[in-house]
Amino acid sequence: GATSTLAQLAVMPAFRDDSFIQDYMKKYDNRRKYAYKLFNNIPGVSMQMPESGFFVWIDISKLGDSSEITAYLAEEAKTLVNDGKFYGDQGAGPLRIIYGVFADRQKSLDGIDRLCEALAKRAAQLGITE
C-alpha cells in the first residue's frame, strides 16, 4: 500500500537536513568493520565487506550445515542468527547476522564477540586451522 500523507509530511524535514543520520552511519560503519575483521579471522569462516545495510552474510559452510550451525550458535553463544536457507537456494551455506539490532553499541559488539568465540571453538573441534 501507499504511505499515508501524514507520514510523508512527517519525513520531509529529514530530506531538508539529514545531518542527524551521520552519527548513525558512523556507528554502523564501525560495527560493519568490526564484524568483518573478527569473522574473517576465524578458520573456516569468511565474509565479504557489506556495502550497505545493518547486516552481514558469513559463509560457515566449512563448519557444517547452516541449520546445524544456527542451532549451535543459539546454544553455545546464546545469540540468534538467521539461517541462510530461508533466503533461497543461494543461502544454503551462509548465515545472516544483524549487527544493527541494538541501539547500544556494546551489546552489538558483545553479540559479535560471542558468535566469533563459538565459531572459533567449532573450527577447533573440527581441526580447521585455515
C-alpha positions in Angstrom: 0.0 0.0 0.0 0.9 3.6 -0.3 2.4 5.6 2.6 0.0 7.9 4.3 0.0 11.6 3.6 0.8 12.3 7.3 3.8 10.0 7.2 5.1 11.6 4.0 4.8 15.1 5.6 6.5 14.0 8.8 9.5 12.7 6.9 10.1 15.9 4.8 12.3 17.6 7.4 14.7 14.7 7.2 15.1 15.4 3.4 15.9 19.0 4.1 18.5 18.3 6.8 20.0 14.8 7.0 22.8 15.7 9.5 21.2 13.5 12.1 21.9 10.5 10.1 25.7 11.0 10.0 26.0 9.7 13.6 24.1 6.5 12.7 26.2 6.0 9.6 29.4 6.2 11.6 28.1 3.8 14.2 27.0 1.2 11.7 30.2 1.6 9.7 32.3 0.9 12.8 30.2 -2.2 13.6 30.5 -3.4 10.0 34.3 -3.1 10.1 34.4 -4.8 13.5 32.4 -7.8 12.3 34.4 -8.0 9.0 37.7 -8.1 10.9 36.6 -10.7 13.5 34.7 -13.1 11.3 37.5 -13.2 8.7 40.0 -14.2 11.5 38.1 -17.4 12.2 39.4 -20.5 10.4 36.7 -21.9 8.1 34.6 -18.7 8.2 34.6 -15.9 5.5 32.7 -12.7 5.0 32.7 -10.1 2.3 32.6 -6.4 3.4 28.9 -5.4 3.0 28.3 -2.2 1.0 25.1 -1.2 2.8 22.6 -2.3 5.4 23.0 -3.3 9.0 23.5 -7.0 8.5 26.2 -9.3 7.2 26.4 -12.6 5.5 29.0 -15.0 6.7 30.0 -18.2 5.0 30.2 -21.0 7.5 29.8 -23.9 5.1 33.2 -25.4 6.1 32.0 -25.7 9.7 28.8 -27.6 8.8 25.2 -27.2 7.6 23.8 -23.7 8.2 20.8 -25.0 10.1 23.1 -27.0 12.4 25.3 -24.0 13.0 22.3 -21.8 13.7 21.2 -24.1 16.4 24.8 -24.5 17.7 25.1 -20.7 18.0 21.8 -20.3 19.8 23.1 -22.8 22.4 26.8 -22.0 22.6 26.8 -18.2 22.0 23.3 -17.6 23.3 22.8 -15.5 20.2 20.2 -16.0 17.4 21.2 -15.6 13.7 19.2 -16.2 10.5 19.8 -19.4 8.7 20.6 -18.6 5.1 18.4 -21.4 3.8 15.4 -19.3 4.4 16.6 -16.8 1.7 16.6 -19.3 -1.1 19.0 -21.8 -2.7 21.9 -19.3 -2.7 21.6 -19.1 1.1 22.4 -22.7 1.8 25.9 -22.1 3.1 25.9 -18.7 4.9 24.3 -17.1 7.9 22.7 -13.7 8.0 23.7 -11.7 11.1 22.1 -8.4 12.0 24.7 -6.2 13.8 22.3 -3.2 13.9 19.8 -4.8 16.1 20.7 -2.9 19.3 20.9 0.8 19.7 23.6 0.1 22.4 26.9 -0.3 20.6 28.4 -2.5 23.2 25.5 -5.0 23.1 26.1 -5.4 19.4 29.8 -5.9 19.8 29.3 -8.4 22.6 27.0 -10.4 20.4 29.5 -10.5 17.6 32.2 -11.5 20.1 30.1 -14.4 21.4 29.4 -15.6 17.9 33.1 -15.4 17.0 34.1 -17.3 20.1 31.6 -20.0 19.4 32.6 -20.3 15.7 36.3 -20.4 16.6 35.5 -23.2 19.1 33.6 -25.1 16.4 36.5 -24.7 13.9 39.0 -26.0 16.5 36.8 -29.0 17.3 36.7 -29.8 13.6 40.5 -29.3 13.3 40.1 -26.5 10.8 43.1 -24.1 11.0 42.7 -22.0 7.9 
